[in-house]
Amino acid sequence: MSEREHDIAVIGAGMVGAALALACAANGWRVAVIEPSAPEEPIADSEPDLRVSALSAGSESWLRALGTWPAMQAHRMAPFQRLAVWEAPSGPLASVPGGRLLANQARTEFDATRLGRDHLGQIVENRVTRWALWEQMGQTPTITRFCPASLKALEQTDNGATLTLESGETLETGLVVGADGANSVTRRLAGIGTSRTQYRQQAMVINIRHAPPAQTITWQMFTPQGPRAYLPLPEADGSAWGSLVWYDQPETLDDLMAMDETRLLARIRRTFPLELPDPEAAPARGRFPIAREHAHHYARNRVVLIGDAAHTINPLAGQGVNLGFQDAAALARSLGPASPGADPGAMDRLTAYEAERRPRNRLMMDAMDLFYHLFSNSTPPLHLARTLGLGLAGRVPLARDRVTRYAMGIDDHLPAPIESLLKRLA
Ligand SMILES: Cc1cc2nc3c(=O)[nH]c(=O)nc-3n(C[C@H](O)[C@H](O)[C@H](O)COP(=O)(O)OP(=O)(O)OC[C@H]3O[C@@H](n4cnc5c(N)ncnc54)[C@H](O)[C@@H]3O)c2cc1C
């Protein structure tokens, strides 16, 4: 290692950047973390946070390996044992009694017990994960947190990089990791372009308090206007809670955002399926723009991108942070353990990371779009089967099953025929 104070500078202590910093420190690297705002400590029994993530089994194992999981569990999280996806009957079907039955035939459901597991995933408030990672970084002597601080300028040379923070302070490092989210300043300063598709549908998240009992199922119903999803939240203040995700046209979401709580609750009751436990209050709501965006390169001359700085994905199946954790784990593996003279910014380490992660992230982006089309009832099964080259309409449910398992993070891989089909379609 060189005489500089920090081998690696991580820009952004969101969930992904903070987890990477801990993994690198565990490998003996000296890490600087630059973050504009420290996470707030979660308050016991407070109303659940609006921003939550469905963490997959893979993310759970990695956070366990980092030693962060027990602190997250000590706050709170909501495991889900079942996951269901179906399409709502549309057109004349919607108003006949048998319509619901037909919709149920297109229902795909997974149960942890049948897969030999305790749970399929955990819904965790982002502030719980961020706080646990932040605290752990504070207890790690080889991590230096710069906060509040943000990256302003970057100079890359063959031998290292110089960062200038908004405060004017400068730092020398061997590698800069851009973990600063979808609007990454690191990516812009490194001159890395992106391909971007703005989805017409946008997402709104609403936290509801509902009639007990607390749920252990997460579900998603596709309607012609867009999906409606329910995620169980941890119990708080003696009540059951859930997070609703409502995808729709921007104008509809404008109306919903402007409604008072009584009208919003009435609209939720009308629009969501009977599976939704009766909502009693909807104290928090927020809107999030959704876009598919992929950096043209993940690595360039002493700079590497991870998490949302490298890719944003349709949040339909909630895989954004799970992919980010996979990036962080792969980068930590490529960097390997620190040793005298080891160069963390050596291009062969960074290209190994990019070669592993870029195709996997691209595949998940494509799978997410396929998942959407397999459930959105705007395309009849026979037409879909032909378009996808599946031969028979009867193969659609099977493909749907496997793509759902992958998109929801239950399976790590797609069956080879579907993976090669996706590559051809892409
Ligand atoms: C509605 C919605 C629902 C979602 N649900 C899920 C889900 O269920 N499961 C899931 O896996 N994912 C989900 N996602 C996606 C997930 O939230 C993101 O993929 C994840 O938060 C990305 O983490 P990150 O650490 O890469 O980036 P971010 O969370 O954006 O963190 C970036 C960090 O960088 C810091 N930063 C910014 N600029 C600078 C700068 N100049 N200098 C220094 N630091 C800077 C920020 O303060 C922040 O802390 C959802 C997204 C949306 C919109």
The ligand as an ORCA input file, in Angstrom:
! r2SCAN-3c Opt
* xyz 0 1
  C     -40.752      3.379     -4.934
  C     -39.492      2.566     -4.799
  C     -39.537      1.355     -4.113
  C     -38.376      0.572     -4.016
  N     -38.452     -0.638     -3.364
  C     -37.363     -1.428     -3.306
  C     -37.424     -2.725     -2.676
  O     -38.456     -3.160     -2.164
  N     -36.277     -3.483     -2.679
  C     -35.123     -3.043     -3.261
  O     -34.136     -3.800     -3.283
  N     -35.033     -1.822     -3.820
  C     -36.118     -1.005     -3.883
  N     -36.036      0.216     -4.467
  C     -34.751      0.667     -4.989
  C     -33.799      1.063     -3.870
  O     -34.394      2.027     -3.022
  C     -32.504      1.636     -4.468
  O     -32.018      0.744     -5.449
  C     -31.443      1.791     -3.369
  O     -31.851      2.720     -2.398
  C     -30.118      2.254     -3.983
  O     -29.159      2.356     -2.966
  P     -27.808      3.145     -3.222
  O     -27.074      3.056     -1.927
  O     -27.148      2.640     -4.460
  O     -28.228      4.635     -3.559
  P     -28.972      5.721     -2.648
  O     -29.894      5.075     -1.684
  O     -29.543      6.726     -3.586
  O     -27.785      6.376     -1.795
  C     -26.884      7.303     -2.361
  C     -26.136      8.034     -1.251
  O     -25.201      8.941     -1.838
  C     -25.250     10.180     -1.176
  N     -24.793     11.236     -2.120
  C     -25.476     11.809     -3.133
  N     -24.712     12.728     -3.769
  C     -23.516     12.743     -3.143
  C     -22.288     13.484     -3.330
  N     -22.133     14.415     -4.274
  N     -21.238     13.223     -2.498
  C     -21.345     12.290     -1.525
  N     -22.479     11.564     -1.316
  C     -23.546     11.787     -2.101
  C     -26.719     10.317     -0.739
  O     -26.862     11.212      0.353
  C     -27.058      8.867     -0.364
  O     -26.795      8.588      0.990
  C     -37.156      1.015     -4.584
  C     -37.108      2.252     -5.238
  C     -38.251      3.019     -5.366
  C     -38.198      4.333     -6.104
*
